[in-house]
Structure formats: structure tokens, C-alpha cells
């Protein structure tokens, strides 16, 4: 087995986030990543759906399997919220893979709402032989107060099967098990702010500063985004993976979180990043609904307040035809949410 085949992607999500996780997996496959992708299923519904899909080289892990391997997780589960528990599971997932899959030499954890625009092998090449790798948030200057939540983003991390890498991972797991809460307390915030210590614990930690790695709403305002021959560039770096953090669906609209980070959504971002992603996301939601209808939320326009129902119906009529003036205006506007009707993205 080549060294490259010993490097895998891992992630975690439940049935609610499953469509985003499927989009992430598909994006890695589109760009030539044929190695195994491991998924920690955070709900039984998620496990059932992935089992039914039987995706090639996608290996599932249940929470029961993880908790059986690391029993202290069960104690942690009882003293924190479900989201805080999911944060706790990130270091545990890396640990489980190294302990139970001896063929693995390197793990790369990727949040479910990340999308690859170039091959993941580019990222592994950048990590090279580093025992630990992390990516900085690179907040825009006016949002530097967000550094209180951590210099590095917890939605991406990588470790190697070396004594140095495993020492750092073990420290992270221990800290996450003892305290992992969604609040700032000194030098702690969830599992994320612990990452500030990685370069001290392991001086060979590689900080990946490529602008196209983990580009996200919180840092894209620092850069010029362009398209060249069908590829997206962040300044002069190719966009390798984008973090679709904070994308929320409400009243049939997908809303961006860019403005909150001081980064307006340009035409190119809207139409070359978000629209294709949302189109794929809607297809994955349909796929989930076919396999496990009960996993889908019952929220719909019919459940909205009367005023909201009227507004939603009016907007849907306005964009009923692709060539309508309203549709063209929406496409030209910045920061407006993307409207969907069924699987159609406007």
C-alpha cells in the first residue's frame, strides 16, 4: 500500500447534516480522492441512510462503537450539551481510527459543511510529514475580537501516526474529555481553543496558511476572489476547500452569514460558490427523504405565521419564471438570500 493510500478523510454528522456530509464526500470524489472516507454517524438515522446508500469506500462508525472504545465519552456525554458532545468527539474520532485501523498513517478531519474545489491530495501534500496540521481562521481585521474563540479553526485538523503526532492528539483528547463547553473561559473554548497550544506541545505542527485552504465567511473578506479558466482563486492561490459555515435555510431561502464577518457576497461568490453547492445540497436532501422520510423536519411554509406565508408566496410568484426581472435582480444583488422552489435554485 502506498503512503498516499494510508491517508484518509474522516468526518462526523447526524441525519440533519447528512446532505452536507454527502456533498463533501462527493466533492472529494469528483476531485480524484479514491481513498476511504470514515464517517462517525451521530444518529441511528444517519447510520441507516448511509448503510442503505452503500457508498463505495465510505466506512461508518456508530457512537456506540466510539463510546465502547473510549468509555470516558459516556461520562462526558452526561455533563454537556449535544453540540458540546459532538465537539468532544472530534479528537476521539482521530484516536479511534489510529487505534483500530493500523493501516492508517494520517487522518484529516473535515467538517461536513466543507466542499472541495481541488483534490484533497493537494492538502495531504502540503501537510507532508508534519505530525500535526491546523488552519488559522485569518479573521478580517475588524473581526479580530473573534480570536477569543481560538486562532485556529476546529472544523479541520490532521494528525500522523508518529510519537509526536500521537502525543499532541492524546493531549487534545484529554482536554476535550475534561472540559468542552460552548463558552469562553480563559484559554478554553469548546475543543477549538485548545488548538492554540498545539505548536507549543508539538513544535513541528504545520500551520497551513494557503489562502485557498479552509477559506470561509470569516476570512474571505481579506481576499480578492476571481475565476480563471473555470477555477476559483483566492488572491493568487487556487481555492482548494471552502467552509460553508453558517449557511441556513429559512422560509425556502438559504441565507449567508458573510455580512456578520464583514464580507459581502459578490456575484462570483454567489453564483460560482453558493448556487452550485445549494443545488447539490437540495439533491442530497431529496435522496435522504426517499430513504428515510421520517428524518426530514416537518417545517414548511404552511407552518409559518400568516404574514410570513404571504411574503413567501409573493416572492415565489415573483421568481416563477427564470427570465423574470425579479430573478435577474436577485442574481445581481449582493447579500440577498438564495431562494429555492423544490429542487430549483433561483
N, C-alpha and C positions, 0 to 999 in steps of 0.2 A: 504493500500500500504506500503510495507516495505521501510525502509530507503534507501536500495540499489536501489530500483526501482525509487527513486526520484533523482538519479544521472544520468545525461545524457552526451553524447558527442555532441559537435557542431563543425561545420567546415564551410568553405566558399570556393567556387571555381566557375570559369566560365566554358564554354563548352570546352575550350582548356585544362584546367586542370582536366576536369571531369574524364577521365580514371584513373588518380592518386587518385582522391577522391573515385572512386568506389573500387579501390584496398584497400584503407584504410578501407572503410566500410566492405568489405569482410573479411579483416584480423581480424577486431573486432568480426565479427560474427563467424568466424572459431574458435575463442578462447572463445566462450561462452557468449559474450555480447549480450543479447537479448533486452536490453532497447532501448528506442527511440534514434535515431540519427537525429539531426537537421542540415539542410544544407541551408546556405544562398546562393541562386543562383545569381551569379554576372552577368548573361546574360540571355536573354529570351530563347536562345537556350538551355542553361543548364536546365532551368525550364521545357522546353518541353520534353527534353530527360528523365529527372527524373520522370516526370509525366507519360510518356509512359512506363517506366520500372516498375513503381508501386512497388518499393521495400518495403517489409514489415517493418513497424515501422521506416521508413525514412520520416521525415516531412520536407517539403520545405518552405522556406521563400523567398519572392521576395525583390529586392531592394526597390521597391515601398512601400511595407509593412513596411520595416525598416525605410525608409525616412518619411513615414506618421507618424510613432510613434515618431521619433526623427527628427523633421523638420530642425534642425540646420545642419544636414548632407548635405542637399541640398546646403546650403551656402558653406560648406567645399568642396563639390564636384566641385565647380566652381573655387577654388583657389589652386588646387593641381593636380598632375598628376593622372592618373587612378590607378597606383600601389600605390601611396601615399594614395589615397582614400580607396583602399582596406585595407591598414594598419589601417586607421581610423575606419573602420567598425568592427574591432575585439572587441574592448571594447563595441561598440554599440550592437553587437550580444549578448554578455553576458547580457547586460542590457535589451534588448528586451525580452529575454527568461524569466528573472526574473519578468518582468513587466506583461507579457501576459500569462504565464503558471504557475499559483500558486502552482501546484503540484510539481514543480521542487525545490529541496533543494540545489543541487550542479551542476554546469556546468564545463565541462572540454573541453576547446577549443583545437583542434588538427589540425595542418596544413594538407592539402590534401596529401602531399608527405611523410607522416609518415605511417609506417607499423607496426602493432602489431605482436609480436612473442610469446607473452604470453597474458593472459587475461587482459583486461583493468581494471577488478575488483582489480587486484593487485595494480594498480596505485591509485584507489579510496581508497583502504585500507591504503596505505601509506599516503595519504592526511589526512585521518581520520577526525577529527573535526576541522581542521585548516580552518580559514575563507578565506585564500588566499594561493595558492601554485604556485611556479615557479621553473624552472630548470636552473641551470647555464650552460654557454657554455663550461666551462672547456677546454679552448683552450690549445693546446700543447704549452710548454714554448716558443719555438721560434716564435710563432704566437701571443704572448701576446699583441702586439700592436693593435690587433683587439678588445681589451677591450674598445677602444674608441667608438665602436658601441653598447656597453652595456654588462654588466656582465651576464645578463640572456637572454634566447632565447625567442623572441616574437612569435615563432611558437607553443608554448604550454603555457597554463595558466589555472588556475582553481579558482573558487570562490564559496562561500557558501552564502545561504540566511540568513546571520546574520548581525547585525548592523555594526560590524567591517568589514566584507567582502564587504558589500554594500558601505560603506564609501570609501574604497580603490578603488572599481570599479568606483564609481562616479567620484573620483579624476582623474582616468586614462581616463575616457571618456571625461571629461572637457579638460584635457591637449591635448588629441588627436584631439578634435574638434578645439582647438585654434591654434595648430601647430603640423603638422605631415608631415615632408618632408624627402626625401631620401638624406639627407646630415647631417653631424655632425655640430652642433652649440653649443659649450659648453657642457652642460649636457643634450643635446637633440639629439636624432637621431630617426627619424620616430616615431612609437609608442613604440619602443623597449627599448630605454634607460631610459624612464620614469620608467621602472620596477626596476631600481636601487633604487628607492625611496620607493618601496613597504614595505620593512622591517622597514623603519622609520615611514611610515604612519600607518602601522599595524604591531606592534612588534610580533604578533603571526603568521605572514606569515611563511609558511613552505617551506624551500628550500630543494627540493628533490635531494639529492646527490648520489642516487643509480647510479652506472655506467651504468646499463642497461636501464636507463630512458633517453630518448632523446639522445641516442648515435647517432653520426653524423660524417661526414667527418672532422669537425673541432676539434673533441676530441678523435676520435678512435685511433689516433697515440699515445695516452697516455697508451694504454692498450694492453694486450695480448688477442687475440680473439681465442677461441677454441670451439670445438664441443664435447659434451658428451651425448651419448645416444639420438642423434637426436635434442638436444637443443644447442643453441648458448650461450656461456658465454663470458662476458666481464670481464677479470680477473676472479674473483670468483662469480661475480653477473650474474644471467641469463639475457639475452637480452630480455627486455620487449617491447620496441618500438624503432625503428630505423628511423632516419630522412634522407630520400634520397634527401638531398639538392643538388642542382646544377647538377643533372643528366640531360644531354642534348642530344638531338638526332640530328645528322647531317650526311648527306650522307649515311643513313642507319645504322649508328653506334650510340650506346649510349656511351657517354663519361663521365668519372668520374671527380670529382673535388678534389679528395683526395690529389694529389700531391701539389696543391696550399696551402693545410693546413699542409704540412709536414707529410703526412700519406700515404705511398704506399699501393696499393691494394694487399692483399695477396691472395693466391689461395683460401683459405676458404671464404674470403670476396667476391671474385669474383663469386665463384660457389655456395655458400650457402646463400648469401645475395642478390647479384645483379641479377644473372641469373634467379632465380625463380621469383623475382619481375618483371623483364623485360618481362618474358614470360607471366605473368598475365596482365601486362600493355598492351601488344600487343593484348591480347584477349579483353580487355576493349576498346581499340581503334577500334577494329573491330565491337564491339557491338554498339559503338557510331556511326560509319559510316553507319550501317544498319538503325538506327533510324533517323539520321539527317545527310545525306551525305553532305549537304552544310556547315556543321560545321567544316569539315575537311580542313586543309590547302592544297592548290594546289601544294605545293612544292614537287618535285620528282627528281629523278636522271636526268630526261630529261631536267630539268631546270638548271642544273649545267653547269659551264664552260666546254669547251671541254676536258681540261686536267683532271678535276675532274671526268668527266664521264668515261674517260678511266681508271683512277685509281680505281674508284668504281667498274667498270665492271671486272677489273682484280682481285680485291680482292674477288668479289663474285664467280668468277670461281675457285679461289684457294680453297675456302671452300665449293665447291659444294657438296662434299661428307663428311659425318660426320667423317669418319675414315681417312681423308687425313692428311698428315704430317703437312700441314699448320694449320689445325684445332687444332691438338694436340699441336702445337707450341703456338698458341693463348691461349689455355687453360692453358699452363704452364707459360706464360709470365705474368708479373705484369704491371699494369697501362695501358695496351692496351685497347682501347675501345671495347665494345662488338658489334659484327656485327650481324645484323638481315636480314633475307631474308623472306619477307612476315611475317608470324607469327612464323617462325623458328628462334631460338636463337642459335648462334654458340659460 
